[in-house]
């Protein structure tokens, strides 16, 4: 299955797919723990086609998209010039979103996206990559640990009326 995965930089022709992947993945991860109105507002604010289109135009915001047999299955959004104090590097890129369609999860696509993002970071002369992940999402935390990340601190993530604690995780490139 993994051999059929291709990862490339996303462009505006991928916006509809990026939106669909973001909606499906985020909803699956948070719907049981979020107020429905808060979840809908978050999905609209961050995963609408217009929100993604606007973000793609910002300097230092990059998307890599995974395709399985030419069907979009996942993406990683990489942001430059963001780094909390806990991250032990002068130059680190943030994996702001790593999402895989729910039915395609646990087949290694996320790991391939992480490796592609690490290569992107090396090409940008970054010391490493970092991310934040909900501490109560063991499937995600374990995936990141398996892919070389270590927890270096915590941060908060507000989703409507709910405040979550996220782990800050770091990996050298």
Beta strands, then each sheet from edge to edge (+ up, - down):
strand 1: 5-9
strand 2: 61-68
strand 3: 71-79
strand 4: 92-100
strand 5: 128-134
strand 6: 150-159
strand 7: 162-172
sheet 1: 1+ 2- 3+ 4- 5- 7+ 6-
end
